[in-house]
Amino acid sequence: MAVLATPDTVTGRVASVNPKGVKLEGHPDWFNFSRYASDIVPPMRGQAVALTLDRQGFVRNITAGVTAKTDETMSVASLCAGIADRNDRTITRLAVLNAAAEFAANRPQVKSGEVLKIAASWEWWVNRDADDDLTDAF
């Protein structure tokens, strides 16, 4: 955790929360709750908050909601990220479907429903985590 020179306020949307602290979207570090702040109610994931930090960087107070300008900025950024993710997913699906159709083109025994199953399994393979076991792919 970063040590701050003076008390500070940090705003953002909650990415994760646990009994000891909160992580905001776009911030690499967790913000731990101060043991001296007895009235902190942990926020919910996705909630827009303002965190008041003490000199050591511990959360002393949480205020739900942020200014309209910050909400607009965050929602535009979230929207753009969502559009990019959706576009990437669509491009991947179309490419995999095209490859599965080409694969089945010279195999008359393969039915159209099977082409979709092949494409779905190939899409899973493309989007798998690096440490996923490949034995379940097909």
DOBA-800322 format. One line per field, with one value per atom (N, C-alpha, C): residue number from 1; residue in one letter; atom name; x, y, z. Coordinates in steps of 0.2 Angstrom, whole numbers. Layout:
seq: [NUM,...]
type: [A,...]
atom: [CA,...]
c1: [X,...]
c2: [Y,...]
c3: [Z,...]
end
This chain:
seq: [1,1,1,2,2,2,3,3,3,4,4,4,5,5,5,6,6,6,7,7,7,8,8,8,9,9,9,10,10,10,11,11,11,12,12,12,13,13,13,14,14,14,15,15,15,16,16,16,17,17,17,18,18,18,19,19,19,20,20,20,21,21,21,22,22,22,23,23,23,24,24,24,25,25,25,26,26,26,27,27,27,28,28,28,29,29,29,30,30,30,31,31,31,32,32,32,33,33,33,34,34,34,35,35,35,36,36,36,37,37,37,38,38,38,39,39,39,40,40,40,41,41,41,42,42,42,43,43,43,44,44,44,45,45,45,46,46,46,47,47,47,48,48,48,49,49,49,50,50,50,51,51,51,52,52,52,53,53,53,54,54,54,55,55,55,56,56,56,57,57,57,58,58,58,59,59,59,60,60,60,61,61,61,62,62,62,63,63,63,64,64,64,65,65,65,66,66,66,67,67,67,68,68,68,69,69,69,70,70,70,71,71,71,72,72,72,73,73,73,74,74,74,75,75,75,76,76,76,77,77,77,78,78,78,79,79,79,80,80,80,81,81,81,82,82,82,83,83,83,84,84,84,85,85,85,86,86,86,87,87,87,88,88,88,89,89,89,90,90,90,91,91,91,92,92,92,93,93,93,94,94,94,95,95,95,96,96,96,97,97,97,98,98,98,99,99,99,100,100,100,101,101,101,102,102,102,103,103,103,104,104,104,105,105,105,106,106,106,107,107,107,108,108,108,109,109,109,110,110,110,111,111,111,112,112,112,113,113,113,114,114,114,115,115,115,116,116,116,117,117,117,118,118,118,119,119,119,120,120,120,121,121,121,122,122,122,123,123,123,124,124,124,125,125,125,126,126,126,127,127,127,128,128,128,129,129,129,130,130,130,131,131,131,132,132,132,133,133,133,134,134,134,135,135,135,136,136,136,137,137,137,138,138,138]
type: [M,M,M,A,A,A,V,V,V,L,L,L,A,A,A,T,T,T,P,P,P,D,D,D,T,T,T,V,V,V,T,T,T,G,G,G,R,R,R,V,V,V,A,A,A,S,S,S,V,V,V,N,N,N,P,P,P,K,K,K,G,G,G,V,V,V,K,K,K,L,L,L,E,E,E,G,G,G,H,H,H,P,P,P,D,D,D,W,W,W,F,F,F,N,N,N,F,F,F,S,S,S,R,R,R,Y,Y,Y,A,A,A,S,S,S,D,D,D,I,I,I,V,V,V,P,P,P,P,P,P,M,M,M,R,R,R,G,G,G,Q,Q,Q,A,A,A,V,V,V,A,A,A,L,L,L,T,T,T,L,L,L,D,D,D,R,R,R,Q,Q,Q,G,G,G,F,F,F,V,V,V,R,R,R,N,N,N,I,I,I,T,T,T,A,A,A,G,G,G,V,V,V,T,T,T,A,A,A,K,K,K,T,T,T,D,D,D,E,E,E,T,T,T,M,M,M,S,S,S,V,V,V,A,A,A,S,S,S,L,L,L,C,C,C,A,A,A,G,G,G,I,I,I,A,A,A,D,D,D,R,R,R,N,N,N,D,D,D,R,R,R,T,T,T,I,I,I,T,T,T,R,R,R,L,L,L,A,A,A,V,V,V,L,L,L,N,N,N,A,A,A,A,A,A,A,A,A,E,E,E,F,F,F,A,A,A,A,A,A,N,N,N,R,R,R,P,P,P,Q,Q,Q,V,V,V,K,K,K,S,S,S,G,G,G,E,E,E,V,V,V,L,L,L,K,K,K,I,I,I,A,A,A,A,A,A,S,S,S,W,W,W,E,E,E,W,W,W,W,W,W,V,V,V,N,N,N,R,R,R,D,D,D,A,A,A,D,D,D,D,D,D,D,D,D,L,L,L,T,T,T,D,D,D,A,A,A,F,F,F]
atom: [N,CA,C,N,CA,C,N,CA,C,N,CA,C,N,CA,C,N,CA,C,N,CA,C,N,CA,C,N,CA,C,N,CA,C,N,CA,C,N,CA,C,N,CA,C,N,CA,C,N,CA,C,N,CA,C,N,CA,C,N,CA,C,N,CA,C,N,CA,C,N,CA,C,N,CA,C,N,CA,C,N,CA,C,N,CA,C,N,CA,C,N,CA,C,N,CA,C,N,CA,C,N,CA,C,N,CA,C,N,CA,C,N,CA,C,N,CA,C,N,CA,C,N,CA,C,N,CA,C,N,CA,C,N,CA,C,N,CA,C,N,CA,C,N,CA,C,N,CA,C,N,CA,C,N,CA,C,N,CA,C,N,CA,C,N,CA,C,N,CA,C,N,CA,C,N,CA,C,N,CA,C,N,CA,C,N,CA,C,N,CA,C,N,CA,C,N,CA,C,N,CA,C,N,CA,C,N,CA,C,N,CA,C,N,CA,C,N,CA,C,N,CA,C,N,CA,C,N,CA,C,N,CA,C,N,CA,C,N,CA,C,N,CA,C,N,CA,C,N,CA,C,N,CA,C,N,CA,C,N,CA,C,N,CA,C,N,CA,C,N,CA,C,N,CA,C,N,CA,C,N,CA,C,N,CA,C,N,CA,C,N,CA,C,N,CA,C,N,CA,C,N,CA,C,N,CA,C,N,CA,C,N,CA,C,N,CA,C,N,CA,C,N,CA,C,N,CA,C,N,CA,C,N,CA,C,N,CA,C,N,CA,C,N,CA,C,N,CA,C,N,CA,C,N,CA,C,N,CA,C,N,CA,C,N,CA,C,N,CA,C,N,CA,C,N,CA,C,N,CA,C,N,CA,C,N,CA,C,N,CA,C,N,CA,C,N,CA,C,N,CA,C,N,CA,C,N,CA,C,N,CA,C,N,CA,C,N,CA,C,N,CA,C,N,CA,C,N,CA,C,N,CA,C,N,CA,C,N,CA,C,N,CA,C,N,CA,C,N,CA,C,N,CA,C,N,CA,C,N,CA,C,N,CA,C,N,CA,C,N,CA,C,N,CA,C,N,CA,C,N,CA,C]
c1: [4,0,4,2,6,5,10,10,9,4,2,5,7,9,4,-2,-8,-14,-19,-26,-28,-31,-33,-40,-43,-50,-49,-51,-50,-57,-59,-65,-65,-70,-70,-75,-76,-80,-77,-81,-78,-77,-71,-70,-70,-68,-68,-68,-71,-72,-71,-68,-67,-68,-68,-68,-63,-57,-51,-51,-54,-53,-57,-55,-58,-53,-55,-51,-55,-53,-56,-54,-58,-57,-51,-46,-41,-36,-36,-31,-28,-21,-18,-18,-18,-18,-25,-25,-31,-30,-36,-36,-39,-35,-37,-40,-45,-49,-45,-45,-42,-45,-41,-43,-46,-45,-47,-54,-56,-63,-68,-72,-76,-83,-85,-91,-91,-86,-86,-90,-94,-99,-96,-93,-90,-95,-93,-97,-99,-103,-105,-101,-99,-95,-99,-96,-99,-102,-102,-104,-99,-101,-97,-96,-90,-88,-83,-82,-77,-74,-67,-64,-60,-61,-56,-51,-45,-39,-35,-32,-28,-21,-17,-10,-6,-8,-4,-8,-13,-17,-22,-24,-30,-36,-41,-48,-51,-53,-56,-64,-66,-73,-74,-81,-83,-89,-90,-96,-98,-104,-107,-109,-108,-109,-103,-103,-98,-101,-97,-100,-103,-107,-110,-105,-100,-95,-91,-89,-85,-89,-96,-100,-100,-101,-101,-95,-89,-83,-82,-84,-83,-88,-94,-99,-97,-94,-92,-86,-81,-75,-78,-82,-85,-89,-92,-96,-91,-86,-81,-78,-76,-73,-78,-84,-89,-90,-90,-90,-84,-78,-72,-73,-75,-75,-80,-86,-91,-89,-85,-83,-77,-73,-68,-71,-76,-80,-83,-87,-90,-85,-80,-74,-72,-70,-68,-73,-79,-85,-85,-85,-86,-80,-74,-68,-68,-70,-71,-76,-82,-87,-85,-82,-79,-74,-70,-65,-69,-74,-77,-81,-84,-88,-83,-77,-72,-70,-69,-67,-72,-79,-84,-86,-83,-85,-84,-79,-77,-79,-83,-85,-93,-95,-103,-107,-103,-107,-108,-104,-105,-111,-116,-122,-121,-125,-124,-124,-128,-128,-121,-118,-111,-106,-107,-103,-103,-109,-109,-106,-107,-103,-96,-93,-86,-84,-88,-86,-86,-91,-91,-85,-83,-77,-71,-70,-64,-64,-70,-71,-68,-70,-68,-61,-58,-51,-47,-50,-46,-47,-52,-53,-51,-48,-46,-40,-40,-34,-28,-22,-16,-15,-17,-16,-22,-27,-32,-30,-33,-32,-35,-31,-34,-38,-38,-41,-49,-52,-59,-61,-57,-59,-63,-62,-66,-69]
c2: [-6,0,6,11,17,22,25,29,36,40,46,51,57,63,66,67,70,66,67,64,65,61,61,58,60,56,53,47,43,41,43,41,35,31,26,21,16,11,5,1,-4,-10,-13,-19,-25,-25,-30,-28,-32,-30,-36,-35,-41,-38,-42,-39,-34,-34,-30,-24,-23,-18,-18,-13,-12,-11,-13,-12,-8,-3,1,0,0,-1,5,2,7,8,6,6,0,0,-7,-10,-5,-7,-8,-12,-12,-6,-4,1,-3,-3,-7,-2,-5,-1,0,6,8,4,1,-2,3,10,15,18,16,18,12,13,8,8,13,14,13,9,8,3,4,-1,-3,-9,-11,-9,-6,-5,-11,-11,-17,-16,-22,-22,-18,-14,-10,-3,-2,4,10,16,21,24,25,27,33,36,41,38,37,34,40,41,46,42,44,40,44,41,44,45,48,49,43,37,31,27,30,27,22,22,17,21,17,20,22,28,31,32,33,34,32,30,28,32,36,39,36,34,31,36,35,40,45,47,52,57,62,68,65,69,67,67,71,71,65,63,56,50,50,45,45,51,51,48,50,48,41,38,31,27,29,25,26,31,31,27,27,22,15,13,7,5,9,8,6,10,9,3,1,-6,-11,-11,-16,-16,-11,-11,-15,-13,-16,-24,-26,-33,-37,-33,-36,-37,-32,-32,-38,-38,-44,-51,-51,-58,-59,-54,-56,-58,-54,-56,-63,-65,-71,-76,-75,-80,-81,-76,-76,-80,-78,-82,-89,-91,-98,-102,-98,-101,-102,-97,-98,-104,-105,-110,-117,-117,-123,-125,-120,-122,-124,-121,-123,-131,-132,-139,-144,-142,-147,-147,-142,-142,-148,-151,-157,-164,-163,-169,-169,-173,-173,-176,-180,-183,-178,-172,-167,-163,-163,-159,-152,-147,-140,-139,-143,-142,-144,-149,-151,-146,-142,-136,-131,-130,-125,-128,-135,-138,-137,-138,-138,-131,-126,-119,-117,-119,-118,-121,-127,-130,-126,-124,-120,-113,-110,-103,-104,-110,-111,-111,-115,-116,-109,-105,-98,-94,-94,-90,-93,-99,-103,-99,-100,-98,-102,-99,-103,-109,-110,-116,-121,-120,-124,-131,-136,-143,-144,-146,-146,-153,-158,-164,-163,-158,-157,-153,-151,-146,-150,-156,-159,-166]
c3: [0,0,0,-4,-4,2,4,10,8,10,8,13,10,14,18,16,19,18,22,21,14,11,4,3,-3,-5,-11,-12,-18,-20,-27,-29,-34,-35,-40,-39,-43,-43,-40,-35,-32,-36,-37,-41,-37,-30,-26,-19,-14,-7,-3,3,8,15,20,27,29,25,27,23,17,13,6,2,-5,-10,-16,-22,-27,-30,-34,-41,-46,-53,-55,-59,-61,-56,-50,-45,-44,-44,-43,-36,-31,-24,-21,-15,-11,-6,-4,1,8,13,19,23,27,32,38,41,47,53,57,63,68,67,71,69,63,60,62,67,69,65,62,59,51,48,41,39,34,31,25,23,17,11,6,0,-4,-8,-13,-19,-22,-28,-34,-37,-43,-40,-34,-31,-32,-34,-34,-27,-25,-18,-18,-13,-11,-5,-5,1,4,11,14,17,16,18,23,28,33,31,34,32,30,33,31,25,23,17,19,25,27,27,25,24,31,32,38,37,31,29,22,21,14,13,8,6,-1,-1,-7,-12,-18,-23,-24,-31,-32,-37,-39,-43,-49,-52,-59,-64,-64,-69,-69,-63,-62,-64,-63,-65,-72,-76,-83,-86,-83,-86,-85,-79,-78,-82,-83,-87,-95,-97,-104,-105,-100,-101,-100,-96,-95,-102,-105,-111,-116,-117,-122,-121,-115,-114,-116,-114,-116,-123,-127,-134,-137,-135,-137,-136,-130,-128,-133,-134,-138,-145,-148,-154,-155,-150,-150,-150,-146,-146,-152,-155,-162,-167,-168,-173,-172,-165,-164,-166,-164,-166,-173,-177,-184,-187,-185,-188,-186,-180,-178,-182,-183,-187,-194,-197,-204,-204,-200,-200,-199,-195,-194,-200,-204,-210,-215,-216,-220,-219,-212,-210,-212,-212,-213,-221,-225,-232,-236,-234,-238,-234,-229,-225,-226,-231,-231,-226,-222,-216,-210,-210,-205,-206,-201,-202,-199,-201,-199,-192,-188,-181,-178,-181,-179,-180,-186,-187,-182,-179,-173,-167,-166,-160,-161,-167,-168,-167,-170,-169,-161,-157,-150,-147,-148,-145,-147,-153,-155,-152,-151,-148,-141,-137,-130,-130,-135,-136,-136,-141,-142,-136,-132,-126,-119,-120,-114,-110,-104,-100,-102,-101,-103,-100,-93,-90,-90,-94,-95,-98,-96,-98,-105,-110,-117,-118,-113,-114,-115,-112,-112,-117,-122,-127,-132,-134,-139,-137]
end
